[in-house]
Amino acid sequence: MKRTAILDFPARHDADGGRVASSPCDRPTCRRLFCATLRSVPLLLLSAWLALLPAQDASAMPEFARRYNLSCAACHSAFPRLNKFGEVFIANNMRLPNWMETADQLGDDRLALPDHVPLAIRAQAYVQARQGKAIDPVSGARQSAPTDFQSPYLLKLLSSAPLSKDITYYFYAIMAEKGGNGEVVVEDAWFRHADILGSGIGMMLGQFSLSDSMFPREIRLPFQDYMVYRMAGITYDRGVLFDRDVGPFGIDLGFTNGNGITDNFKINGAGYSRPDRMFDNDSSKTTFAHIDTDIGPVAVGVFGAVGKQHGAAGPAGMDTSQRNTDKRIVGLDASGDTGADIHWYAQYLWNSWDGFLDADPTRNYRWSGGFAGVDWIPNDRWAFSALYNRASAGDLARTNTIYEGIDINSLSLTASYYFMRNVKGIIELNVDFKNKTQPTGPYFTGHLSRENYILFGFDTAF
């Protein structure tokens, strides 16, 4: 697995053009970087290399920089994008060789408490002009805001620390995401053991995104998302993930509940007010795997997932069916560099949803989509990105359900200016190439408004 979604902190340009193994821009994997760097050079030499990197006042930097008294430029090329050493840091279970020295010295060699509360904050604020509208699929009632102050857009509290020789924890909680004041949502939250029973197999247990094995969404430079991951339902879930290198291949194998990160159910069959809860309510689990390797200068990967999901019922398919339906995904991904400063990436997924719609449960629905992007980071101050999202609703087209909205064809152009390593201004233009459509039935579904927008704002971590 490319454990990079979790590193959500500021950055600088990597002047040596080092390739980022598993960021959205650059993909020789964390594992291969780990093998190539850590196994060929003693860990102490890593510390010596880091000592030569320019340091800044740690009090102004996020948690990893504070802990090791380093500039975040050690791990980032353009916040939040990781550089080569950032990948090595992740491969080493999010720690440096001297991690024990950063713990409180309490005279107990079996206790590694951090010497301070390990917290960091990320915050975003935007103003946006858009054509997109909120349309009720049943009544057709419309709401629109041609200009919109989206501030705060996100407040994120992050924490991570090594707890033992092999165990690290990580979590973040989002407050007021996308206007949800009064809400706190925990997304990534896991423990990772780097070497289960001395086997060389790593194991992560908790909440994580299935798509992190390919291109982690949290470290992308554009504001726009990797839309096919959201549509295919391979973002956050609860489960376990095993990873290991086998020769030139990096292998991930995971199992999840398959119902996201919000469900929980009272266990009351044995009596009143029992304390435990179920996070899943059926016997099915989602199984997924990713295999990656390098073919010359290009990193390539194959992804597959099988599991079940609840079907869609009710008006416009907005309700959750009581039926469990089969779901299969196959994906291909690739990435590489052009010169020292240009990094490209591409992903495509094929999806099969058998009997998904209650309106026609005998029918199998297939759809596909993907994205391609490029990041150019010419210097410490500027980063430029282009992200193209394309998906076809396939068999879900003309079903008069909200799933007609899988159709997307858009290009996002982003410029980021770095006032400081950890503070950037962003401007993004999204161009929608699809024309508006008319409803295909009694419900108001499909591409009823275009999604052109221009966005300005700030993004910082500290």
N, C-alpha and C positions, 0 to 999 in steps of 0.2 A: 504494500500500500504506500502511496505517496503521502506521507503524513505532513502535509503542508497547509491544510485549511486552518490549522490551529494557530499558525504564527501570524498575528494580525497587527503588526507593529511597524513603525516608521523605518525610513530607509535612505540610501543614496545610490547613485549610479556605480556599478561595478566596473571600474576603469580598466581592469584587465580583460573584460569581455568574457569572464567565466560563465559557463552555461548553467542555467538553473535547472536542476534535474526534474523537479516535478511541480513546478509552479505552472500556472496556466500558460506561461510563455515559453517554457523551456523544459525538456523532460528526460534526460538521462536520470534514472530513478534515484531516490534517496539511498536505496540499498546499494546500487552500483557505485555511487559516490562514496558511500561509507567504506565499501570494500577497497575501492581504488585509493582512497585517501587514508583512512584510519588503519587499514591492515598493512599498508605499505610503509607508513610512517608512524612511529610511536606517538601515542597520545600527547606526550610532553612536547613534541614538536608543534602540535596544533596550538598549544598554549603559547609557545614562543612566537608563532606566526601572528596570533591575535595580539600579542604585546606590541607588535610593530604597526598595527592598524591605528589610525587617528582616533583618539578618545575625546569625549566631551564630558561635561559635567553630568554625572550619572543622575543627579537629582532631577534633571529635566527630561530624562528618558524613561521609556516603559520598563516593565519588570525585568526582563532578561538583561537589559543594559544596566539597570541599577544593581542587579545581583552580582554581575561580573565586572562592573566598573568599566564598561566599554561603550563606545558609540553604537547605536543601532545600525550605523553604516557597515558594521562588521557582517551583518546578516542580510541586509536589504540593499537592493539596487535602486528601487523606486517604490517607496511605501505604497501599498503593502507587499509589493512583489519581492520575493526572495532572490538572493544571489547564490553563488555556488556554495559558499561557506554556510549560508543559512540552511541549505539542504544537508550539509554534513552535521550541523547542530541538531537538526531534526532526527537524522539517522542515528545519532548518539543518544536517543531518547530524551531530547530537549535538555541537554546539559553539556558543560565543559568538563575536562578531566579534573579540574580543581573544585568541583561542585561541593565536595564535603567541607572545604575550607570556608565556604560561604554560609554554612550552617552555624547555629549557635554552638559555642564551645562549652558544653555542659559537663564535661568529664565522663561522658557515657558514650562509648563507641558504638552502641546499638541504638542511638537516638540521633536523628538528623533533622531537627526542627529548623526551619528557615529563621534567619536572624532578624527578619522583619516580616510583616504581613505581606505576602506576595500578591499585590494587586496592581492592575493597570486599567486605564479608561480609554475608550475610543468614542468619539463624538462626531456627528455629521449634521449639517444644516444646509438646506437648499431652498432656492426659489425656482419655480418651473413655469414655463408657458407651454401649453399642450392643446392638442385637438381631441384627445381621448375623452370619452364621456362614461358616466355610470348609468347603465340602462337596466331596468328591471326586466328579466327575461319573460315574466308572465304578463305584467301590465304594460310594459313598454315605457313606463315613466322614466324621464331622463333628468339627470343632474350633470352640470358641467361647471368648470372653473377655468376659464382661459388662462388666468394667472393664479398661482398658488404659492403661498409661503409655507414651505415644508420644514419648519424648524421648531423644536429639534426633530430631525428625521430619525435619529438613532442615538441612544446612549448605551454603551456596552461596558460592563464590568468583567474583567478577565483575571484569571488566577492560574498559576502553574508553579510547581516545584518538584524537584526530585525528593523522594521519600526514603529510598533505600538504594542499594547498588543497582538494582534492576527495575524498580518501580517508580513511575512518574504519574502525577495526576494533572489534569487540565480541565477547566470549565470556563464558560462565559455565560453571562445572563444579560439579556437585552431589556432595557427599560424604555418605555415610550416609543417603541418601534413603529414607524410610519403613522404617527399620530395616536397610538394606543396608550394615552396617559392612564396611569393606574394599573397597567399591565406589566408583568415581569415574565419573560419567556426564557427558559434555559434551553439552549440548543446543543452545542458540543459540551459533553460532560463525561469524562472517562478516566479509567486507570489503564496504564499500559505496563506490562511486564516484558522486558526486552529479550529474555532468554528462558523460556519455560523449560524447567528440568534439565537445563544445560543442553538443550536440543538445537539451539540456534533459531528457534521459532519464536517470534514475537506474538504477543496476544494483547489486544485492546478490548476492554469490556466497558460498555456504557452506551451513551448516545453519540452518534456520529453520522456523517453523510456518506451514503454508499458511493456517490459520485466522486468523493475525495480520492479514490483510487485512480481517477483519471485526471481531471482538472478541478482543483478545489476552488469553490466560488468565492470564499472569503478573501482570497489574495489577488483577485482580478483587479486590474486598473480601471476598467469602465464602470460607470454606475449601472448600466444595463446588465441584466443577468444572462447566464447561460440557460436560455429558456427551455431547451429540450429536457434538461434535468428536472426542472419543476414539473413539466407536463407528464413526464414518464414516471414521476413519483419515486425518484431515487435520491431524494435529499435526506432529511433527518429521520432516523429510526433507532430503535433500541436493540442491541445485539452484541455479538462478539466477532472479532476479526483477527484472523491469524495471518502472519506474513513471514516469508522467508525467501532468500536468494537460492536458486538452484542453477549453478553454472552461470551462463550469461542472462538468465531469466529471473525476473522478479515476480513472485507469485503471491497473490492475496486470495484468501478464502474466508467468506463471512456468512453468518447466519443472523437474521433479524426477525423480530416479531411480525413485521410486515404491516403494522397499523399506525406508524408514525410515533409521535412523542407526547401525545395528549391524552390518550385513553387510559383509564384505570377503572376497576370494577370492584365493588364491595364483595367480600367473601363472607356471605351470611348463611350458607347452607348448613353450617354446623351449629348455628345459634346466633344470638343477638350480640351486636357491637364487637365483633372480632376485629383485631387491630390491622391485619394484613390486607393487601389489595392485589388484585391481578392486573398486570399491565397488558395482558393479552387475553382474549376470550375464546380462542380455538386452538386446535392442535397444529395448524399449518404454520410453517415458517418460510421466510424468503431465503433462498440460497443464492449467493452471488460470488463471482470470481473474476479476477483480472490478471492477465499475464502480459508482461511487457519486456521488451528487449531493445537493443540498438541495431539498426541496419545501416551501417556506415554512419553518416552524420545525423541520421533521423531516428528519433525514438518512436517506437510504434507499440500499440497495445491492443488487446482483444478483451472485451468485457462480455459477461453473460449473467443473467439473473432469471430465476424461475421462482414463482410463488403464487399467492392468491391475493385477490383484492375484492372488496365488496362491489357489487354491480351498482349501476345507476338507475334510479327509479323516479317516479313522480313527474311533475311538470318540467319540461325542458331538461330532464335528467338531473335535476338539482338535489334530489333526495338520495339517501344511501339505501341500497337494497339489502334485504336480509340474506341474499344469496352470496356465497363465496364463488368467485369466478377465477379461472386460470389466467395467469399473466406471465409473459415471457419477453425478455429483452436481449438483443445482441447488439454489441457496439464495437466500433473501430475508432482508434484515436492515433494521432501522430503529431509530432512537434519537432522543432529544430531552430537553428540560428542562421541568419544571413549576416556575416560579419560579426563585429563585436557588440553591436548595439541594437540589432533588430532580432526579435524573437517571434516566431509564428507558432500557431497551434490550430488543430482541427479535430472535430468530433462528429460522428454520425451514429444514430441509434435506430434500430428497427424494432417495433413494438407489436406484440400480438396480445389482444385482450379478448379471450373467448367468452361468448355469451354475455358481454358486459352490460348491454342495455336490457332492462326488463321489458321494454316495448317489443323486443325481438330476441329472446334469450337463446334461440337456436343459431343465431348468426355469430360468426367470429369477425372481429374488427381488427384490421391492421393499419398502422400508420407509421410514419417515419419522419425524422428530422435531425438537424444538427446545427453546428455553428463553426465558424472559422474566424480567427483573429490574428492580429499582429500588434506588437508593442515596439515602439522606437524610443530609446532612452539616450538622447545625444549627449547629455551632460547632467550635472547635479541639480540643475534648476528645472528642467523640463522633461516631461514624458508625454508621448503621443500614442494613441491607441485607436484601432479600428476593429469593430466586432460585427460580424454578419450572422444573423439568426435566420434560419429557414426551416420550416416544417410544413408538412401536408397532413391534413386530417384524414386522408385516405378513406377508409370505409366508414368513418364517422362523419364525413361530409354529407350534407343534406339529410341528416337525421333529426333536424330541428331540436337539437340539444345543445347545451353549453359547450360540448366537446367539439362542435364545429369550429370553436375558437382556437383549436390547436393550430390552425393555419396561421402562419406568420412569415413575413418576408421583409426584414428591416436591416438597416445599416446604422450603427452607432459610431460617431466620431468624437473622440475625447482628447482634450488637452489638459494636462495637470501642471501647475506651477508650484514649486516647492519654496515657500517662504523660509522654512526651516526643514531639517531632516524629517520632522514629525508633524509638520503643518503644511497642507497644500490647499490651493484653490483649484477648482475644477470647473470646466465648461464642457458640456456634452450636447451634441446635436443628434437626434434620432430621426432617420428618414424612413417612412413607411412606403414600401413599393406596392402594397396591395390597394386596390380600389374598394370603396365601400360596397357592401352587398345588401340585398333585401332579405328579410326573413323567408325561410323555405317552408314555413307552416304557421300555425297559430301563435307560436312563441317567438320572442324577439331574441334570436340567437344568430351568431355569425359575426362577420366583420362589419358591424353597423356604424362604427366611427373609425376614422383613421387615427394612428397613434404617433404622429409626428410630435416632437417636443424639442425644446431647448432648455437646458438646465444650467444653473450657476450655483456654486456653493463652496463650503469648506469641509475638510475632512482632517481630523487630527487624532493623535494618540499620545498619551502621556502617563 
